[in-house]
Amino acid sequence: MGSALTTIGPEFRRSSSCDSSQCVEVAFQRSSACGSSDCVEVAQAPGEVLVRDSKDPDGPWLTFAPAVWSAFLAGLKAGQFD
């Protein structure tokens, strides 16, 4: 799981545990199909995909390898989880 994030712009957040030379800013995105606040948000980071609960943007997030996330999305599109 990730660490706490600090807001540094409208969509960008920075980990509170990084020093200024090692920080990575990420932009979380919500699906356009999301019609409420009960959604997940996804961000790309170097070598990983981050997923968080849209109701708790300062809370923890899940981390996935890009290949694992791609396989999950392919399964969704194929109806594997219906």
Backbone torsions as a table, in degrees:
resi	resn	phi	psi	omega
1	MET	NA	156.1	-177.9
2	GLY	-83.3	178.5	178.3
3	SER	-103.7	179.5	-179.5
4	ALA	-65.6	147.7	-179.4
5	LEU	-115.2	151.3	177.0
6	THR	-113.4	131.9	178.3
7	THR	-68.7	129.3	176.7
8	ILE	-127.1	7.2	179.0
9	GLY	179.0	-176.5	-175.3
10	PRO	-61.5	-38.6	-178.6
11	GLU	-124.0	-10.0	-174.1
12	PHE	-95.2	141.6	179.0
13	ARG	-137.3	150.3	-179.0
14	ARG	-124.1	139.6	177.6
15	SER	-62.2	137.9	178.5
16	SER	-77.0	-8.0	-176.5
17	SER	-99.7	7.3	-178.4
18	CYS	-101.0	156.0	171.6
19	ASP	-94.2	168.4	-170.6
20	SER	-62.7	-23.8	-178.9
21	SER	-88.3	-12.2	-175.1
22	GLN	-119.6	12.8	-176.3
23	CYS	-78.8	144.6	174.0
24	VAL	-124.4	125.7	177.6
25	GLU	-92.6	138.2	178.8
26	VAL	-126.6	151.0	177.1
27	ALA	-114.4	114.2	176.2
28	PHE	-79.9	140.3	179.3
29	GLN	-124.9	146.1	177.5
30	ARG	-110.8	144.0	178.5
31	SER	-60.4	141.9	176.2
32	SER	-67.6	-16.9	177.9
33	ALA	-80.4	-7.4	-179.5
34	CYS	-75.0	121.0	-177.7
35	GLY	-105.7	0.9	-178.6
36	SER	-145.3	-168.3	177.8
37	SER	-89.8	1.1	-179.5
38	ASP	-90.9	64.9	-176.0
39	CYS	-132.7	169.7	169.5
40	VAL	-107.1	155.4	177.2
41	GLU	-121.2	145.4	-174.2
42	VAL	-124.9	142.7	176.2
43	ALA	-137.0	145.8	173.7
44	GLN	-94.3	133.1	174.1
45	ALA	-130.6	163.7	-180.0
46	PRO	-56.6	112.8	176.3
47	GLY	77.3	9.8	-179.9
48	GLU	-158.5	160.9	175.5
49	VAL	-117.4	130.5	-178.4
50	LEU	-106.8	138.9	179.2
51	VAL	-131.0	132.9	179.3
52	ARG	-137.5	164.4	176.7
53	ASP	-81.6	126.0	-177.6
54	SER	-65.1	-22.5	179.1
55	LYS	-77.9	-15.2	-177.2
56	ASP	-135.0	67.0	-174.6
57	PRO	-63.7	-20.7	178.0
58	ASP	-95.4	1.1	-179.3
59	GLY	-83.9	-170.8	-178.2
60	PRO	-70.7	163.4	175.6
61	TRP	-133.6	161.0	175.6
62	LEU	-93.6	147.1	179.5
63	THR	-119.7	130.7	179.3
64	PHE	-127.3	147.4	170.5
65	ALA	-68.5	144.7	-179.3
66	PRO	-53.9	-39.1	-180.0
67	ALA	-65.6	-38.3	178.5
68	VAL	-66.7	-43.8	178.9
69	TRP	-63.2	-42.5	178.1
70	SER	-61.7	-41.1	178.0
71	ALA	-64.4	-40.0	177.1
72	PHE	-61.5	-47.3	179.1
73	LEU	-62.8	-39.5	177.4
74	ALA	-62.6	-40.4	176.8
75	GLY	-63.7	-39.7	176.8
76	LEU	-61.3	-47.9	-177.8
77	LYS	-64.7	-30.2	-179.7
78	ALA	-84.0	-3.3	-179.8
79	GLY	78.7	17.5	-177.3
80	GLN	-62.3	-25.1	-175.6
81	PHE	-108.8	10.0	-179.5
82	ASP	-72.3	NA	NA
